[in-house]
């Protein structure tokens, strides 16, 4: 039996995640997941790959918006932008429309990042399509790297940690859905499964980068677990861990839900 054990959203791309017991599903993934993003003065996305300090921003849901903690400071990102200013922003090779959240947000993040940044929001009318080669029905995605969901089996992490001198937590891999049961890397072969009435489709194993080497509590970058993974999880020059998902349907899923594999 495969069972959902953890659910996560990452409201601001590359900042801290939020664990949920229930996650609402929208047309582009979990509600609030990567709907906000920090950009530089070239309107290009920022991540922990180049700026590990971003790991130190911790998030939680509040009544008024997303509460962001950085060391002893805090700032609330409103659920809706306070401006109507739009910009064309870049995420990898994609360009899409985003709305500037507020001057106050820009100032707060700029002071803590140490260089000029702006916080943007993806409005509902901004449609960023997933990679055409893997799309099934012209699905869209938020500011996530490429797909609405990432799933990882707890058994896969346990198997990896058996190979590491110092085990790493699941937060190194930033999944949306974690499940228990099954065998290590079973998600590699999960091409179609259902949780409740919602269909999920495994479309592309997730290629991992140096971001997995950033300790999410200290922002210190090391060599593991990427070095060990590269020894036995490399395919076509990419280190694979986790499965990217598309979906069909809206609603909600919960921790404890059963994954029903489909033929």
C-alpha positions as CSV (number, residue, x, y, z in Angstrom):
1,X,0.0,0.0,0.0
2,X,1.3,3.4,-1.0
3,X,0.2,6.3,1.3
4,X,0.7,10.0,1.3
5,X,2.9,10.9,4.2
6,X,3.8,14.5,3.6
7,X,2.6,17.4,1.5
8,X,4.6,20.6,0.8
9,X,4.2,24.0,-0.9
10,X,6.9,26.5,-1.6
11,X,4.9,29.8,-2.1
12,X,8.0,31.9,-3.0
13,X,10.2,30.1,-5.4
14,X,13.4,28.8,-3.8
15,X,12.5,30.0,-0.3
16,X,11.4,27.7,2.6
17,X,8.6,25.2,2.3
18,X,5.4,24.8,4.2
19,X,4.1,21.4,5.3
20,X,0.4,20.8,5.0
21,X,-2.1,18.2,6.1
22,X,-4.4,19.2,3.2
23,X,-3.4,20.6,-0.1
24,X,-5.9,22.2,-2.5
25,X,-5.2,21.5,-6.2
26,X,-5.5,24.2,-8.9
27,X,-4.9,24.2,-12.6
28,X,-1.2,24.7,-12.1
29,X,-0.4,22.7,-9.0
30,X,-1.1,23.1,-5.3
31,X,-2.7,26.3,-4.2
32,X,0.0,29.0,-3.4
33,X,2.8,26.8,-4.7
34,X,5.5,29.0,-6.4
35,X,3.0,31.7,-7.2
36,X,5.6,34.3,-6.0
37,X,9.2,34.7,-7.1
38,X,12.1,37.0,-6.5
39,X,13.7,38.5,-9.6
40,X,16.9,40.5,-10.3
41,X,17.3,43.8,-12.2
42,X,17.1,41.8,-15.4
43,X,13.7,40.4,-14.4
44,X,15.3,36.9,-14.2
45,X,14.4,34.4,-11.4
46,X,16.6,33.9,-8.4
47,X,17.2,30.6,-6.7
48,X,19.4,29.0,-4.0
49,X,21.7,27.7,-6.8
50,X,23.4,31.0,-6.9
51,X,22.1,32.5,-3.6
52,X,22.1,29.8,-0.9
53,X,21.0,32.5,1.7
54,X,17.5,32.1,0.3
55,X,17.3,28.9,2.3
56,X,17.1,31.0,5.5
57,X,13.8,32.5,4.6
58,X,11.2,30.5,6.4
59,X,7.5,30.7,5.5
60,X,4.1,30.0,7.0
61,X,0.5,30.6,6.0
62,X,-1.2,33.4,7.9
63,X,-4.7,35.0,7.6
64,X,-3.4,38.0,5.7
65,X,-0.9,36.2,3.4
66,X,2.4,34.4,3.5
67,X,4.4,35.2,6.6
68,X,8.1,35.2,5.8
69,X,10.7,35.0,8.6
70,X,14.4,35.9,8.1
71,X,16.4,35.5,11.2
72,X,14.7,37.9,13.7
73,X,12.7,39.8,11.1
74,X,9.3,39.0,9.5
75,X,7.3,40.3,6.6
76,X,3.8,39.4,5.4
77,X,3.4,38.9,1.6
78,X,-0.2,39.6,0.8
79,X,-2.2,37.0,-1.1
80,X,-3.0,39.6,-3.7
81,X,-0.5,42.1,-5.1
82,X,-0.8,45.7,-4.0
83,X,0.1,47.1,-7.4
84,X,-1.1,46.6,-10.9
85,X,2.4,46.9,-12.4
86,X,3.2,44.0,-14.7
87,X,6.5,42.8,-16.0
88,X,7.7,40.1,-18.3
89,X,9.8,37.8,-16.2
90,X,12.1,34.9,-17.1
91,X,12.1,31.4,-15.6
92,X,14.7,29.2,-17.3
93,X,13.8,29.5,-21.0
94,X,10.2,30.7,-20.4
95,X,9.0,34.3,-20.3
96,X,5.7,35.1,-18.7
97,X,3.7,37.9,-17.2
98,X,3.9,38.7,-13.5
99,X,2.7,41.4,-11.2
100,X,4.9,43.4,-8.8
101,X,3.7,42.8,-5.3
102,X,4.6,46.0,-3.5
103,X,7.4,48.5,-3.0
104,X,7.5,47.5,0.6
105,X,8.1,43.8,-0.3
106,X,10.9,44.9,-2.7
107,X,12.6,46.9,-0.1
108,X,12.3,44.2,2.6
109,X,13.8,41.5,0.4
110,X,16.4,43.8,-1.1
111,X,17.8,44.6,2.4
112,X,18.1,41.0,3.3
113,X,19.4,39.7,0.1
114,X,22.0,42.5,-0.1
115,X,21.3,43.5,-3.7
116,X,18.3,44.9,-5.6
117,X,15.5,42.4,-6.0
118,X,11.8,42.5,-6.6
119,X,9.0,40.2,-5.6
120,X,6.5,39.3,-8.3
121,X,3.2,37.2,-8.3
122,X,1.8,35.1,-11.1
123,X,-1.8,36.1,-11.7
124,X,-4.4,33.7,-12.9
125,X,-4.4,35.1,-16.4
126,X,-0.7,34.4,-16.8
127,X,-0.3,31.0,-18.4
128,X,3.1,29.3,-18.5
129,X,2.9,26.0,-20.3
130,X,4.8,22.9,-19.4
131,X,7.3,21.6,-21.9
132,X,5.4,20.6,-25.0
133,X,7.2,17.2,-25.4
134,X,5.8,16.0,-22.1
135,X,2.4,17.8,-22.0
136,X,-0.8,15.8,-22.3
137,X,-3.4,18.6,-22.5
138,X,-1.3,21.8,-22.8
139,X,-1.0,21.9,-19.0
140,X,0.2,25.1,-17.3
141,X,2.6,25.5,-14.4
142,X,3.5,28.2,-11.8
143,X,7.0,29.5,-11.3
144,X,8.1,25.9,-10.5
145,X,11.1,24.7,-12.5
146,X,8.9,23.0,-15.0
147,X,6.0,20.8,-13.7
148,X,3.1,21.2,-11.3
149,X,4.2,18.5,-8.9
150,X,7.2,16.5,-7.7
151,X,6.7,13.2,-5.9
152,X,9.3,11.2,-4.0
153,X,9.0,8.0,-2.0
154,X,10.3,7.9,1.5
155,X,11.9,4.6,0.6
156,X,14.0,6.4,-2.0
157,X,15.4,8.8,0.6
158,X,16.0,6.0,3.1
159,X,18.0,4.1,0.5
160,X,20.1,7.1,-0.3
161,X,20.7,7.9,3.3
162,X,22.0,4.3,3.8
163,X,24.8,5.3,1.4
164,X,25.6,8.6,3.1
165,X,27.9,9.2,6.0
166,X,25.6,12.0,7.2
167,X,21.9,11.4,6.3
168,X,20.0,14.3,4.7
169,X,16.4,15.3,5.2
170,X,13.7,15.3,2.6
171,X,13.8,19.1,2.4
172,X,16.9,18.9,0.3
173,X,14.8,17.7,-2.6
174,X,11.7,20.0,-2.2
175,X,9.0,17.6,-3.1
176,X,5.3,18.4,-3.1
177,X,4.1,14.9,-2.3
178,X,6.0,12.2,-0.3
179,X,4.6,8.7,0.1
180,X,5.4,5.7,2.2
181,X,5.3,2.1,1.3
182,X,6.6,0.5,-1.9
183,X,10.2,0.1,-2.9
184,X,13.1,2.6,-3.4
185,X,12.6,4.7,-6.6
186,X,9.3,3.1,-7.3
187,X,8.2,6.6,-8.4
188,X,10.4,6.2,-11.4
189,X,7.8,3.8,-12.8
190,X,4.6,5.5,-11.6
191,X,3.2,6.6,-14.9
192,X,-0.4,6.9,-13.8
193,X,-1.9,6.9,-10.3
194,X,-5.0,8.3,-8.6
195,X,-5.4,10.0,-5.2
196,X,-9.1,10.3,-4.6
197,X,-10.6,11.4,-7.9
198,X,-7.5,13.2,-9.1
199,X,-5.3,11.5,-11.8
200,X,-1.6,12.1,-11.6
201,X,0.8,11.2,-14.4
202,X,4.6,10.6,-14.0
203,X,6.1,12.3,-17.1
204,X,9.7,13.0,-16.4
205,X,12.3,12.0,-13.8
206,X,13.6,15.0,-12.0
207,X,17.2,16.0,-12.8
208,X,18.9,17.3,-9.7
209,X,21.3,20.2,-9.3
210,X,23.6,21.8,-6.7
211,X,20.6,23.1,-4.8
212,X,20.3,19.7,-3.2
213,X,23.7,20.3,-1.5
214,X,22.4,23.4,0.3
215,X,21.6,22.7,4.0
216,X,18.1,24.3,4.4
217,X,18.8,25.2,8.0
218,X,22.2,26.8,7.7
219,X,22.4,27.7,4.0
220,X,25.9,26.1,3.9
221,X,26.6,24.3,0.6
222,X,28.5,21.0,0.5
223,X,29.0,18.1,-1.9
224,X,26.3,15.7,-0.7
225,X,24.0,14.2,-1.5
226,X,24.6,15.0,-5.2
227,X,28.0,13.4,-5.2
228,X,26.7,10.0,-4.0
229,X,23.6,10.2,-6.1
230,X,25.8,10.8,-9.2
231,X,27.5,7.4,-8.7
232,X,24.3,5.4,-9.3
233,X,21.4,7.6,-10.3
234,X,22.9,9.3,-13.5
235,X,21.2,8.9,-16.8
236,X,21.9,10.9,-19.9
237,X,24.3,13.1,-17.9
238,X,21.5,14.0,-15.4
239,X,21.3,12.9,-11.7
240,X,17.8,11.7,-11.1
241,X,15.8,11.8,-7.9
242,X,12.0,12.1,-7.8
243,X,9.3,12.2,-10.5
244,X,7.7,15.2,-12.1
245,X,3.9,15.0,-12.4
246,X,1.1,16.3,-14.4
247,X,-2.5,16.0,-13.2
248,X,-6.1,16.0,-14.3
249,X,-8.8,17.3,-12.0
250,X,-9.1,19.7,-9.1
251,X,-10.0,19.2,-5.5
252,X,-7.8,18.4,-2.5
253,X,-5.5,15.6,-1.2
254,X,-4.6,14.9,2.4
255,X,-1.8,13.2,4.3
256,X,-2.9,9.6,4.8
257,X,-4.6,9.3,1.4
258,X,-3.9,6.2,-0.6
259,X,-2.2,6.2,-4.0
260,X,-3.9,3.9,-6.4
261,X,-1.7,2.7,-9.2
262,X,-3.4,2.6,-12.6
263,X,-2.6,0.4,-15.6
